Amino acid sequence: MNATLYGIRNCDTVKKARKWLEAHEVNYTFHDFRDDGLDPRTLSKWTAQLGWEALLNRRSTSWRQLEEADRTGLDATKAQALMLRQPTLIKRPVLEGQDQVLVGFSEQTYQGLFDGDEPN
């Protein structure tokens, strides 16, 4: 199975996810938000599947640095615009694979997703 892991290179949680994927010989592509940006269609797909609330990291430094006007009155449209403008507002990592989108990293969840897959 092919998977795509989205995040930023220096994020500790992204590093853990990458290490797990490599240790379990999962074939994946890494997409760095800072280097590669974020396609609006991809974010829309994630939002449709998970909801914008699950994606927006309100505990991040990026969130705390936003103007108060940006942080108030949030709805799906405003939240998506903020995340597209500043992808570091997205909880990390985001893993796309097997018609699923996962946010964050959990060994148990990753094991469940890739259970039964042959190494690629």
ZAFIDREN-166706 format. One line per 3 residues: number of its first residue (from 1); their letters; for each residue x, y, z of N, C-alpha, C. Coordinates in pm, whole numbers, plus 50000, padded with zeros to 5 digits. Layout:
<pts>
NUM	A	X/Y/Z/X/Y/Z/X/Y/Z; ...
</pts>
This chain:
<pts>
1	MNA	50084/49882/50000/50000/50000/50000/50089/50124/50000; 50051/50222/49924/50118/50351/49926/50047/50443/50023; 50123/50522/50092/50068/50618/50186/50142/50750/50167
4	TLY	50077/50858/50207/50142/50988/50207/50134/51043/50348; 50249/51084/50399/50257/51143/50532/50282/51292/50514; 50193/51373/50570/50203/51519/50561/50247/51574/50695
7	GIR	50333/51674/50692/50376/51739/50814/50491/51833/50786; 50569/51858/50889/50692/51936/50872/50807/51853/50926; 50919/51866/50860/51036/51781/50885/51083/51783/51030
10	NCD	51081/51897/51095/51139/51907/51228/51041/51879/51343; 50919/51840/51313/50819/51809/51416/50850/51673/51478; 50858/51668/51611/50891/51543/51680/50791/51431/51652
13	TVK	50663/51464/51647/50561/51362/51622/50572/51310/51479; 50603/51397/51385/50624/51354/51246/50745/51262/51240; 50850/51295/51313/50969/51210/51316/50935/51071/51369
16	KAR	50853/51064/51474/50813/50934/51529/50734/50854/51426; 50642/50921/51357/50561/50853/51256/50649/50802/51143; 50742/50883/51096/50832/50841/50988/50917/50722/51032
19	KWL	50966/50727/51153/51048/50616/51205/50967/50487/51210; 50840/50499/51256/50753/50381/51263/50728/50325/51123; 50694/50411/51029/50666/50366/50892/50788/50296/50832
22	EAH	50905/50354/50852/51027/50294/50798/51059/50162/50865; 51041/50154/50997/51068/50030/51069/50975/49918/51026; 50854/49954/50984/50755/49854/50941/50750/49840/50789
25	EVN	50850/49897/50724/50867/49886/50579/50742/49925/50501; 50679/50032/50546/50561/50086/50476/50612/50182/50369; 50567/50161/50248/50602/50248/50136/50520/50376/50149
28	YTF	50589/50488/50169/50518/50614/50185/50597/50728/50121; 50525/50834/50095/50584/50958/50045/50567/51062/50154; 50672/51141/50178/50663/51248/50276/50637/51379/50204
31	HDF	50536/51452/50252/50499/51582/50195/50518/51686/50304; 50617/51771/50287/50648/51874/50386/50565/51999/50354; 50482/52039/50449/50398/52158/50428/50481/52281/50394
34	RDD	50594/52296/50460/50676/52415/50438/50739/52416/50299; 50787/52302/50255/50854/52294/50124/50756/52277/50009; 50653/52197/50031/50563/52157/49923/50427/52226/49923
37	GLD	50398/52303/50029/50269/52370/50036/50156/52271/50062; 50035/52315/50036/49917/52231/50056/49813/52266/49951; 49766/52165/49883/49665/52182/49779/49528/52201/49844
40	PRT	49453/52302/49800/49320/52326/49859/49226/52205/49848; 49237/52130/49739/49151/52011/49724/49183/51905/49829; 49311/51891/49861/49350/51795/49963/49292/51835/50098
43	LSK	49306/51962/50134/49251/52009/50260/49099/51994/50263; 49032/52023/50154/48886/52007/50147/48846/51862/50169; 48923/51771/50111/48894/51627/50128/48909/51587/50275
46	WTA	49018/51634/50337/49039/51602/50479/48927/51660/50565; 48890/51785/50535/48785/51852/50612/48652/51779/50598; 48622/51733/50477/48498/51660/50454/48497/51529/50533
49	QLG	48612/51465/50541/48619/51335/50609/48629/51349/50761; 48706/51447/50809/48734/51456/50952/48668/51573/51023; 48635/51678/50948/48586/51802/51008/48704/51894/51034
52	WEA	48685/52023/51016/48795/52118/51032/48846/52124/51174; 48757/52096/51271/48795/52103/51412/48903/52000/51446; 48897/51883/51381/48995/51778/51406/49131/51812/51347
55	LLN	49133/51899/51249/49259/51934/51181/49329/52056/51239; 49253/52149/51291/49309/52276/51339/49374/52257/51476; 49502/52288/51483/49577/52273/51608/49575/52404/51686
58	RRS	49484/52411/51780/49469/52533/51860/49571/52542/51973; 49656/52441/51986/49760/52443/52090/49897/52477/52032; 49903/52504/51903/50031/52528/51838/50081/52671/51859
61	TSW	50209/52686/51839/50269/52820/51842/50210/52905/51731; 50187/52844/51615/50129/52917/51502/49993/52975/51540; 49912/52899/51613/49780/52945/51656/49793/53064/51752
64	RQL	49883/53051/51848/49900/53158/51947/49951/53287/51884; 50020/53277/51772/50075/53395/51706/49976/53464/51613; 49860/53401/51590/49759/53463/51504/49698/53586/51571
67	EEA	49653/53677/51489/49577/53791/51539/49447/53740/51600; 49398/53810/51702/49273/53770/51768/49158/53762/51668; 49155/53851/51571/49048/53851/51471/49048/53721/51389
70	DRT	49165/53664/51367/49173/53537/51294/49126/53420/51378; 49143/53429/51509/49108/53317/51597/48961/53316/51637; 48889/53425/51614/48749/53431/51656/48657/53414/51535
73	GLD	48535/53371/51564/48434/53356/51459/48469/53250/51358; 48534/53144/51403/48576/53040/51310/48458/52958/51260; 48461/52928/51133/48372/52831/51071/48459/52753/50972
76	ATK	48401/52660/50900/48479/52576/50809/48554/52658/50705; 48490/52758/50648/48552/52839/50543/48671/52917/50597; 48651/52982/50710/48759/53062/50768/48874/52973/50816
79	AQA	48841/52861/50877/48945/52770/50926/49027/52714/50810; 48961/52676/50702/49035/52623/50587/49124/52731/50526; 49075/52852/50518/49156/52961/50464/49281/52983/50550
82	LML	49264/52979/50682/49378/52994/50772/49479/52880/50753; 49429/52756/50744/49518/52641/50730/49591/52642/50595; 49524/52690/50492/49591/52701/50362/49698/52809/50364
85	RQP	49668/52918/50429/49764/53028/50439/49883/52991/50527; 49854/52913/50631/49957/52876/50728/49940/52727/50765; 49992/52636/50682/49972/52492/50706/50025/52440/50839
88	TLI	50112/52516/50906/50159/52472/51037/50048/52477/51142; 49931/52529/51106/49815/52527/51195/49747/52389/51196; 49787/52303/51105/49726/52170/51094/49795/52076/51192
91	KRP	49714/51999/51266/49770/51898/51356/49853/51801/51273; 49963/51756/51332/50056/51672/51257/50083/51542/51332; 50121/51443/51253/50118/51435/51107/49978/51400/51059
94	VLE	49958/51416/50929/49837/51368/50863/49882/51255/50772; 49819/51140/50786/49854/51023/50705/49736/50986/50619; 49761/50982/50489/49660/50935/50394/49701/50796/50349
97	GQD	49607/50705/50358/49635/50570/50311/49511/50485/50319; 49499/50393/50228/49389/50297/50228/49253/50364/50247; 49229/50469/50171/49102/50543/50176/49072/50598/50315
100	QVL	49175/50622/50393/49159/50675/50527/49251/50794/50547; 49212/50882/50634/49297/50994/50673/49307/50991/50826; 49429/50989/50875/49454/50989/51019/49527/51116/51056
103	VGF	49494/51172/51172/49563/51291/51222/49631/51253/51352; 49757/51291/51364/49834/51256/51482/49902/51122/51461; 49978/51080/51562/50048/50953/51552/50020/50868/51674
106	SEQ	49982/50744/51647/49963/50644/51751/50009/50512/51691; 50102/50444/51760/50151/50316/51709/50035/50218/51689; 49942/50215/51783/49829/50123/51773/49744/50152/51649
109	TYQ	49717/50278/51625/49635/50316/51510/49706/50282/51380; 49835/50314/51372/49911/50283/51252/49916/50132/51230; 49938/50056/51339/49942/49910/51328/49809/49858/51274
112	GLF	49698/49913/51325/49568/49871/51276/49546/49904/51131; 49595/50018/51087/49578/50058/50948/49659/49970/50854; 49781/49938/50895/49869/49863/50806/49873/49714/50837
115	DGD	49793/49669/50932/49789/49528/50968/49751/49444/50847; 49829/49344/50820/49800/49257/50707/49863/49300/50578; 49917/49423/50574/49986/49468/50453/50119/49396/50442
118	EPN	50152/49361/50322/50284/49306/50296/50381/49424/50286; 50503/49406/50335/50600/49515/50320/50619/49551/50173; 50634/49681/50147/50654/49728/50009/50798/49766/49988
</pts>
